[in-house]
Amino acid sequence: MLSSLKIFQLISDWITTLWTGLPTKLRPTLLELLLGAIISNSGHITDAILAIKPVRTWTTYFKVIENGKFSWLILARNWTKLLIRLLGNFQKSTSSRPSITIMPKDKTGPNSFGGNFG
């Protein structure tokens, strides 16, 4: 079972990784929404805003979501890097299992290793 400290470290690592993919101006607002979503447990923006003590006006949060200029690709890349880092550690800890290689039965199929390609 993970201790509270390890869970906190894991969540802060996730937030920091995603945080670096956001424009500086949007970071505080999106962090508030993220924490509100975690607290509210519903995933709705309205519930997230109600779960926190909003620092900004309601329209600011909606404008950030609707018109915020940030790249989903950068967020996806950062998330992928985080997962590779975490699963890389998982793979090292489970490397004592034997690996299984599945070879295709049909040697003439288009995805086989021995078929005709021309």
DSSP file (Angstrom, degrees, kcal/mol; ACC not computed):
  #  RESIDUE AA STRUCTURE BP1 BP2  ACC     N-H-->O    O-->H-N    N-H-->O    O-->H-N    TCO  KAPPA ALPHA  PHI   PSI    X-CA   Y-CA   Z-CA
    1    1 A M              0   0    0      0, 0.0     2,-0.2     0, 0.0     0, 0.0   0.000 360.0 360.0 360.0 134.6    0.0    0.0    0.0
    2    2 A L        -     0   0    0      1,-0.1     2,-0.1     2,-0.1     0, 0.0  -0.526 360.0-125.5 -76.1 139.2    1.3    3.4   -0.9
    3    3 A S     >  -     0   0    0     -2,-0.2     4,-2.2     1,-0.1     5,-0.2  -0.371  24.7-108.1 -77.1 163.6    1.9    5.9    1.9
    4    4 A S  H  > S+     0   0    0      1,-0.2     4,-2.5     2,-0.2     5,-0.2   0.864 119.8  54.4 -60.0 -37.4    0.3    9.3    1.8
    5    5 A L  H  > S+     0   0    0      2,-0.2     4,-2.5     1,-0.2    -1,-0.2   0.911 108.2  48.1 -64.9 -42.8    3.6   10.9    1.2
    6    6 A K  H  > S+     0   0    0      2,-0.2     4,-2.3     1,-0.2    -2,-0.2   0.887 111.9  49.7 -65.9 -38.3    4.3    8.7   -1.9
    7    7 A I  H  X S+     0   0    0     -4,-2.2     4,-2.6     2,-0.2     5,-0.2   0.923 111.3  49.3 -65.3 -43.3    0.8    9.4   -3.3
    8    8 A F  H  X S+     0   0    0     -4,-2.5     4,-2.5     1,-0.2    -2,-0.2   0.909 111.5  49.1 -60.9 -42.8    1.4   13.2   -2.8
    9    9 A Q  H  X S+     0   0    0     -4,-2.5     4,-1.9     2,-0.2    -1,-0.2   0.890 111.5  49.6 -64.0 -39.6    4.8   12.9   -4.5
   10   10 A L  H  X S+     0   0    0     -4,-2.3     4,-2.2     2,-0.2    -2,-0.2   0.934 112.9  45.4 -65.4 -46.9    3.3   11.0   -7.4
   11   11 A I  H  X S+     0   0    0     -4,-2.6     4,-2.7     1,-0.2     5,-0.2   0.903 112.8  50.6 -65.0 -41.3    0.4   13.5   -7.9
   12   12 A S  H  X S+     0   0    0     -4,-2.5     4,-2.4    -5,-0.2    -1,-0.2   0.861 109.1  52.3 -66.4 -33.2    2.8   16.5   -7.6
   13   13 A D  H  X S+     0   0    0     -4,-1.9     4,-2.3    -5,-0.2    -2,-0.2   0.911 110.7  47.9 -65.7 -42.5    5.1   14.9  -10.2
   14   14 A W  H  X S+     0   0    0     -4,-2.2     4,-2.4     2,-0.2     5,-0.2   0.941 113.5  46.5 -62.5 -47.6    2.1   14.5  -12.6
   15   15 A I  H  X S+     0   0    0     -4,-2.7     4,-2.9     1,-0.2    -2,-0.2   0.915 112.8  49.7 -63.4 -42.8    1.0   18.1  -12.1
   16   16 A T  H  X S+     0   0    0     -4,-2.4     4,-1.6     2,-0.2    -1,-0.2   0.903 110.5  50.6 -62.6 -41.1    4.5   19.4  -12.5
   17   17 A T  H  < S+     0   0    0     -4,-2.3     4,-0.3     1,-0.2    -2,-0.2   0.926 116.3  40.1 -64.0 -44.9    4.9   17.4  -15.7
   18   18 A L  H >< S+     0   0    0     -4,-2.4     3,-1.6     1,-0.2     4,-0.2   0.875 108.6  63.3 -70.1 -36.4    1.7   18.7  -17.2
   19   19 A W  H >< S+     0   0    0     -4,-2.9     3,-1.7     1,-0.3    -1,-0.2   0.851  94.6  59.9 -56.4 -39.3    2.3   22.2  -15.9
   20   20 A T  T 3< S+     0   0    0     -4,-1.6    -1,-0.3     1,-0.3    -2,-0.2   0.681  98.9  59.0 -68.3 -16.5    5.4   22.6  -18.0
   21   21 A G  T <  S+     0   0    0     -3,-1.6    50,-0.4    -4,-0.3    -1,-0.3   0.434  93.2  84.4 -90.1   0.9    3.3   22.1  -21.2
   22   22 A L  S <  S-     0   0    0     -3,-1.7    48,-0.1    -4,-0.2     5,-0.1  -0.764  88.0-102.5-104.8 147.9    1.0   25.1  -20.4
   23   23 A P    >>  -     0   0    0      0, 0.0     4,-1.1     0, 0.0     3,-0.9  -0.391  35.3-117.6 -62.1 146.4    1.6   28.7  -21.2
   24   24 A T  T 34 S+     0   0    0      1,-0.3     3,-0.4     2,-0.2    -2,-0.0   0.846 111.5  56.1 -56.3 -38.6    2.7   30.7  -18.1
   25   25 A K  T 34 S+     0   0    0      1,-0.2     4,-0.4     2,-0.1    -1,-0.3   0.819 110.5  43.8 -67.4 -30.9   -0.4   32.9  -18.1
   26   26 A L  T <> S+     0   0    0     -3,-0.9     4,-2.5     1,-0.2     5,-0.3   0.632  90.0  88.9 -89.2 -14.3   -2.9   30.0  -18.0
   27   27 A R  H  X S+     0   0    0     -4,-1.1     4,-2.3    -3,-0.4     5,-0.2   0.893  86.8  46.0 -55.9 -50.5   -1.1   27.9  -15.4
   28   28 A P  H  > S+     0   0    0      0, 0.0     4,-2.2     0, 0.0    -1,-0.2   0.918 115.1  47.2 -62.4 -41.3   -2.7   29.3  -12.2
   29   29 A T  H  > S+     0   0    0     -4,-0.4     4,-2.0     1,-0.2    -2,-0.2   0.928 114.8  44.9 -66.3 -45.3   -6.2   29.1  -13.6
   30   30 A L  H  X S+     0   0    0     -4,-2.5     4,-2.5     1,-0.2    -1,-0.2   0.837 110.8  54.9 -69.5 -31.1   -5.9   25.6  -14.9
   31   31 A L  H  X S+     0   0    0     -4,-2.3     4,-2.7    -5,-0.3     5,-0.2   0.913 107.5  50.2 -65.6 -41.6   -4.3   24.5  -11.7
   32   32 A E  H  X S+     0   0    0     -4,-2.2     4,-2.5    -5,-0.2    -2,-0.2   0.924 112.2  47.4 -60.3 -43.9   -7.3   25.8   -9.8
   33   33 A L  H  X S+     0   0    0     -4,-2.0     4,-2.4     2,-0.2    -2,-0.2   0.896 111.7  50.6 -65.4 -39.4   -9.6   23.9  -12.1
   34   34 A L  H  X S+     0   0    0     -4,-2.5     4,-2.1     2,-0.2    -2,-0.2   0.939 113.0  44.6 -63.4 -47.4   -7.6   20.8  -11.8
   35   35 A L  H  X S+     0   0    0     -4,-2.7     4,-2.4     1,-0.2    -2,-0.2   0.890 113.1  51.9 -65.5 -38.2   -7.6   20.9   -8.0
   36   36 A G  H  X S+     0   0    0     -4,-2.5     4,-2.9    -5,-0.2    -1,-0.2   0.892 109.3  50.0 -63.2 -39.2  -11.3   21.8   -8.0
   37   37 A A  H  X S+     0   0    0     -4,-2.4     4,-1.8     2,-0.2     6,-0.3   0.877 110.7  49.8 -66.9 -37.3  -12.0   18.8  -10.2
   38   38 A I  H  < S+     0   0    0     -4,-2.1    -2,-0.2     2,-0.2    -1,-0.2   0.921 115.6  42.8 -65.3 -43.4  -10.0   16.5   -7.8
   39   39 A I  H  < S+     0   0    0     -4,-2.4    -2,-0.2     1,-0.2    -1,-0.2   0.911 115.1  47.9 -69.8 -42.9  -11.9   17.8   -4.8
   40   40 A S  H  < S-     0   0    0     -4,-2.9    -1,-0.2    -5,-0.2    -2,-0.2   0.815  87.6-153.7 -72.5 -29.7  -15.4   17.8   -6.4
   41   41 A N  S  < S+     0   0    0     -4,-1.8    -3,-0.1    -5,-0.2    -4,-0.1   0.637  71.1  89.0  68.8  14.5  -15.0   14.2   -7.8
   42   42 A S  S    S-     0   0    0     -5,-0.3     3,-0.1     2,-0.2    -1,-0.1   0.722  83.1-133.4-113.7 -29.2  -17.4   14.9  -10.6
   43   43 A G        +     0   0    0     -6,-0.3     2,-0.3     1,-0.3    -6,-0.1   0.383  61.0 128.9  91.4  -4.9  -15.4   16.3  -13.5
   44   44 A H     >  -     0   0    0      1,-0.1     4,-2.2    -7,-0.1    -1,-0.3  -0.660  60.3-136.2 -86.0 141.0  -17.7   19.2  -14.3
   45   45 A I  H  > S+     0   0    0     -2,-0.3     4,-2.5     1,-0.2     5,-0.2   0.905 104.8  53.6 -62.0 -42.0  -16.2   22.6  -14.5
   46   46 A T  H  > S+     0   0    0      1,-0.2     4,-2.2     2,-0.2    -1,-0.2   0.921 110.6  46.1 -60.2 -44.3  -19.1   24.2  -12.5
   47   47 A D  H  > S+     0   0    0      1,-0.2     4,-1.6     2,-0.2    -1,-0.2   0.867 110.7  54.1 -65.7 -36.0  -18.5   21.7   -9.6
   48   48 A A  H  X S+     0   0    0     -4,-2.2     4,-0.7     2,-0.2    -2,-0.2   0.908 110.1  46.5 -64.3 -41.3  -14.8   22.3   -9.8
   49   49 A I  H >< S+     0   0    0     -4,-2.5     3,-0.6     1,-0.2    -2,-0.2   0.896 112.8  49.7 -67.9 -39.3  -15.3   26.0   -9.4
   50   50 A L  H 3< S+     0   0    0     -4,-2.2    -1,-0.2     1,-0.2    -2,-0.2   0.766 104.2  60.4 -69.9 -24.5  -17.7   25.5   -6.5
   51   51 A A  H 3< S+     0   0    0     -4,-1.6    -1,-0.2    -5,-0.2     2,-0.2   0.709 107.4  47.8 -76.9 -20.3  -15.3   23.1   -4.8
   52   52 A I  S << S-     0   0    0     -4,-0.7   -20,-0.0    -3,-0.6   -19,-0.0  -0.613  94.3-103.5-111.4 173.0  -12.6   25.8   -4.5
   53   53 A K        -     0   0    0     -2,-0.2    -3,-0.1     2,-0.0    -2,-0.1  -0.849  49.0-131.9 -94.5  99.6  -12.6   29.4   -3.3
   54   54 A P        -     0   0    0      0, 0.0     4,-0.1     0, 0.0    -5,-0.0  -0.248  24.8-172.0 -61.4 134.0  -12.5   31.1   -6.8
   55   55 A V  S    S+     0   0    0      2,-0.1     2,-0.2   -26,-0.1   -26,-0.0   0.738  73.0  46.2 -90.3 -29.5   -9.9   33.8   -7.1
   56   56 A R  S    S-     0   0    0      1,-0.1     2,-0.1   -27,-0.1     0, 0.0  -0.500  97.3 -86.6-106.8 175.3  -11.1   34.8  -10.6
   57   57 A T    >>  -     0   0    0     -2,-0.2     4,-1.1     1,-0.1     3,-0.7  -0.411  40.6-109.1 -78.2 161.8  -14.6   35.5  -12.0
   58   58 A W  H 3> S+     0   0    0      1,-0.2     4,-1.7     2,-0.2     3,-0.4   0.891 117.1  57.3 -57.3 -42.1  -16.7   32.6  -13.4
   59   59 A T  H 3> S+     0   0    0      1,-0.2     4,-2.6     2,-0.2    -1,-0.2   0.817  97.8  61.9 -64.4 -29.2  -16.2   33.8  -17.0
   60   60 A T  H <> S+     0   0    0     -3,-0.7     4,-2.2     2,-0.2    -1,-0.2   0.926 104.2  47.8 -61.3 -44.3  -12.4   33.7  -16.7
   61   61 A Y  H  X S+     0   0    0     -4,-1.1     4,-1.8    -3,-0.4    -1,-0.2   0.916 113.8  46.4 -64.1 -42.9  -12.5   29.9  -16.1
   62   62 A F  H  X S+     0   0    0     -4,-1.7     4,-2.9     1,-0.2     5,-0.3   0.880 111.0  52.3 -68.4 -37.1  -14.9   29.3  -19.0
   63   63 A K  H  X S+     0   0    0     -4,-2.6     4,-3.2     2,-0.2     5,-0.5   0.887 107.0  53.3 -65.4 -37.8  -12.8   31.5  -21.3
   64   64 A V  H  X S+     0   0    0     -4,-2.2     4,-1.2     3,-0.2    -1,-0.2   0.916 114.1  42.0 -62.5 -41.9   -9.6   29.6  -20.4
   65   65 A I  H  < S+     0   0    0     -4,-1.8    -2,-0.2     2,-0.2    -1,-0.2   0.922 124.0  36.1 -71.0 -44.0  -11.3   26.3  -21.3
   66   66 A E  H  < S+     0   0    0     -4,-2.9    -2,-0.2    -5,-0.1    -3,-0.2   0.910 136.8  15.5 -77.2 -42.7  -13.0   27.6  -24.5
   67   67 A N  H  < S+     0   0    0     -4,-3.2    -3,-0.2    -5,-0.3    -2,-0.2   0.348  83.4 135.8-118.2   4.3  -10.4   30.0  -25.8
   68   68 A G     <  -     0   0    0     -4,-1.2     2,-1.2    -5,-0.5    -4,-0.1  -0.323  51.0-136.9 -60.0 132.1   -7.2   29.1  -24.0
   69   69 A K        +     0   0    0      2,-0.1     2,-0.3    -2,-0.0    -1,-0.1  -0.706  53.6 124.5 -96.0  86.8   -4.3   29.0  -26.3
   70   70 A F        -     0   0    0     -2,-1.2     2,-0.6   -48,-0.1   -48,-0.1  -0.978  60.2-110.2-140.5 156.3   -2.4   25.9  -25.4
   71   71 A S     >  -     0   0    0    -50,-0.4     4,-1.7    -2,-0.3     5,-0.1  -0.746  12.9-163.5 -92.9 119.4   -1.2   22.9  -27.3
   72   72 A W  H  > S+     0   0    0     -2,-0.6     4,-2.7     1,-0.2     5,-0.2   0.816  93.7  61.1 -65.1 -29.8   -2.9   19.6  -26.5
   73   73 A L  H  > S+     0   0    0      2,-0.2     4,-2.6     1,-0.2    -1,-0.2   0.895 102.7  48.9 -65.6 -38.9    0.0   17.9  -28.3
   74   74 A I  H  > S+     0   0    0      2,-0.2     4,-2.7     1,-0.2    -1,-0.2   0.921 112.4  48.6 -65.7 -42.3    2.5   19.3  -25.8
   75   75 A L  H  X S+     0   0    0     -4,-1.7     4,-2.5   -54,-0.2    -2,-0.2   0.919 112.7  48.2 -61.9 -42.3    0.3   18.1  -22.9
   76   76 A A  H  X S+     0   0    0     -4,-2.7     4,-2.6     2,-0.2    -2,-0.2   0.898 111.4  50.4 -64.5 -39.9    0.0   14.7  -24.6
   77   77 A R  H  X S+     0   0    0     -4,-2.6     4,-2.5     2,-0.2    -2,-0.2   0.930 112.1  46.8 -63.5 -44.8    3.8   14.6  -25.1
   78   78 A N  H  X S+     0   0    0     -4,-2.7     4,-2.2     2,-0.2    -2,-0.2   0.906 112.8  49.5 -63.3 -41.1    4.5   15.5  -21.5
   79   79 A W  H  X S+     0   0    0     -4,-2.5     4,-2.5     2,-0.2    -1,-0.2   0.907 110.8  50.5 -63.7 -41.6    2.0   12.9  -20.3
   80   80 A T  H  X S+     0   0    0     -4,-2.6     4,-2.6     2,-0.2    -2,-0.2   0.910 109.2  50.7 -63.3 -42.9    3.6   10.2  -22.5
   81   81 A K  H  X S+     0   0    0     -4,-2.5     4,-2.4     1,-0.2    -1,-0.2   0.908 110.6  50.1 -60.3 -41.3    7.0   11.1  -21.2
   82   82 A L  H  X S+     0   0    0     -4,-2.2     4,-2.6     2,-0.2    -2,-0.2   0.933 111.6  47.4 -63.1 -45.8    5.7   10.7  -17.6
   83   83 A L  H  X S+     0   0    0     -4,-2.5     4,-3.5     2,-0.2     5,-0.3   0.896 111.3  50.7 -63.8 -40.2    4.1    7.4  -18.4
   84   84 A I  H  X S+     0   0    0     -4,-2.6     4,-2.0     2,-0.2    -1,-0.2   0.915 111.6  48.6 -63.2 -41.4    7.3    6.1  -20.1
   85   85 A R  H  X S+     0   0    0     -4,-2.4     4,-1.3    -5,-0.2    -2,-0.2   0.926 117.1  41.5 -63.5 -44.2    9.3    7.2  -17.0
   86   86 A L  H  X S+     0   0    0     -4,-2.6     4,-1.7     1,-0.2    -2,-0.2   0.922 118.4  44.3 -70.6 -44.0    6.8    5.5  -14.6
   87   87 A L  H  X S+     0   0    0     -4,-3.5     4,-2.9     1,-0.2    -1,-0.2   0.771 106.4  61.7 -74.5 -24.3    6.3    2.3  -16.7
   88   88 A G  H  X S+     0   0    0     -4,-2.0     4,-1.9    -5,-0.3    -1,-0.2   0.912 106.6  45.6 -63.4 -41.4   10.1    2.1  -17.3
   89   89 A N  H  X S+     0   0    0     -4,-1.3     4,-1.7     2,-0.2    -2,-0.2   0.879 112.7  51.4 -66.3 -37.7   10.5    1.8  -13.6
   90   90 A F  H  X S+     0   0    0     -4,-1.7     4,-1.2     1,-0.2    -2,-0.2   0.908 108.5  51.2 -64.8 -41.9    7.7   -0.8  -13.5
   91   91 A Q  H  < S+     0   0    0     -4,-2.9     3,-0.4     1,-0.2    -1,-0.2   0.898 108.5  51.4 -64.2 -39.8    9.3   -2.8  -16.3
   92   92 A K  H >< S+     0   0    0     -4,-1.9     3,-0.8     1,-0.2    -1,-0.2   0.872 109.8  49.8 -64.0 -36.0   12.6   -2.9  -14.4
   93   93 A S  H 3< S+     0   0    0     -4,-1.7    -1,-0.2     1,-0.2    -2,-0.2   0.710 117.1  40.2 -77.8 -18.1   10.9   -4.1  -11.3
   94   94 A T  T >< S+     0   0    0     -4,-1.2     3,-1.4    -3,-0.4    -1,-0.2   0.136  79.8 111.4-112.3  19.2    9.0   -6.9  -13.2
   95   95 A S  T <   +     0   0    0     -3,-0.8    -1,-0.1     1,-0.3    -2,-0.1   0.505  57.0  81.3 -75.0  -1.8   11.9   -7.9  -15.5
   96   96 A S  T 3  S+     0   0    0     -3,-0.2    -1,-0.3    -4,-0.1    -2,-0.1   0.655  72.3  95.0 -77.2 -13.4   12.3  -11.3  -13.8
   97   97 A R  S <  S-     0   0    0     -3,-1.4     2,-0.1     1,-0.1    -3,-0.0  -0.532  86.7-109.8 -75.0 143.0    9.4  -12.7  -15.8
   98   98 A P        -     0   0    0      0, 0.0     2,-0.2     0, 0.0    -1,-0.1  -0.470  31.9-120.6 -71.6 144.5   10.3  -14.5  -19.0
   99   99 A S        -     0   0    0     -2,-0.1     2,-0.5    -4,-0.1    -4,-0.0  -0.594  20.2-144.6 -84.9 148.9    9.5  -12.7  -22.2
  100  100 A I        -     0   0    0     -2,-0.2     2,-0.5     2,-0.0    -1,-0.0  -0.956   8.0-160.7-116.0 128.4    7.2  -14.4  -24.7
  101  101 A T        -     0   0    0     -2,-0.5     2,-0.6     2,-0.0    -2,-0.0  -0.941   4.3-157.4-110.3 127.1    7.6  -14.0  -28.5
  102  102 A I        -     0   0    0     -2,-0.5    -2,-0.0     0, 0.0     0, 0.0  -0.912   9.0-164.2-105.9 119.1    4.7  -14.7  -30.7
  103  103 A M        -     0   0    0     -2,-0.6     2,-0.1     1,-0.1     9,-0.1  -0.778  27.5-104.5-100.8 145.5    5.6  -15.5  -34.3
  104  104 A P        -     0   0    0      0, 0.0     9,-0.1     0, 0.0    -1,-0.1  -0.407  19.2-150.5 -68.0 144.1    3.1  -15.5  -37.1
  105  105 A K  S    S+     0   0    0      1,-0.1     2,-0.7    -2,-0.1     7,-0.0   0.884  81.5  69.4 -79.5 -41.3    1.9  -18.9  -38.4
  106  106 A D    >   -     0   0    0      1,-0.2     3,-0.7     2,-0.1     8,-0.2  -0.698  61.3-171.6 -86.0 112.6    1.2  -17.9  -42.0
  107  107 A K  T 3  S+     0   0    0     -2,-0.7    -1,-0.2     1,-0.2    -2,-0.0   0.466  82.4  52.2 -84.0  -0.2    4.5  -17.2  -43.7
  108  108 A T  T 3  S+     0   0    0      7,-0.2     8,-0.3     5,-0.1    -1,-0.2   0.422  82.3 110.9-113.2  -0.1    2.8  -15.7  -46.8
  109  109 A G  S X  S-     0   0    0     -3,-0.7     3,-1.4     1,-0.1     6,-0.3  -0.262  81.1-108.1 -72.2 162.6    0.5  -13.2  -45.2
  110  110 A P  T 3  S+     0   0    0      0, 0.0    -1,-0.1     0, 0.0     5,-0.0   0.754 118.1  43.1 -65.7 -24.9    1.1   -9.5  -45.6
  111  111 A N  T 3  S+     0   0    0     -5,-0.1     2,-0.1     3,-0.0    -2,-0.0   0.306  93.4 105.9-102.6   9.0    2.2   -9.0  -42.0
  112  112 A S  S <  S-     0   0    0     -3,-1.4     3,-0.3     1,-0.1    -5,-0.1  -0.368  73.4-126.1 -85.5 168.6    4.4  -12.1  -41.8
  113  113 A F  S    S+     0   0    0      1,-0.2    -1,-0.1    -9,-0.1    -6,-0.1   0.696 103.7  41.5 -86.3 -19.7    8.2  -12.1  -41.9
  114  114 A G  S    S+     0   0    0     -8,-0.2    -1,-0.2    -5,-0.1    -7,-0.1   0.261  86.6 116.5-115.0  14.4    8.7  -14.5  -44.8
  115  115 A G  S    S-     0   0    0     -6,-0.3     2,-0.4    -3,-0.3    -7,-0.2  -0.238  71.1 -95.2 -82.0 168.7    6.0  -13.4  -47.3
  116  116 A N        -     0   0    0     -8,-0.3    -1,-0.1     1,-0.1    -2,-0.1  -0.682  33.3-177.0 -81.0 134.1    6.3  -12.1  -50.8
  117  117 A F              0   0    0     -2,-0.4    -1,-0.1     1,-0.1    -2,-0.0   0.260 360.0 360.0-113.8   9.9    6.2   -8.3  -51.0
  118  118 A G              0   0    0      0, 0.0    -1,-0.1     0, 0.0    -2,-0.0   0.349 360.0 360.0-147.9 360.0    6.4   -7.7  -54.7
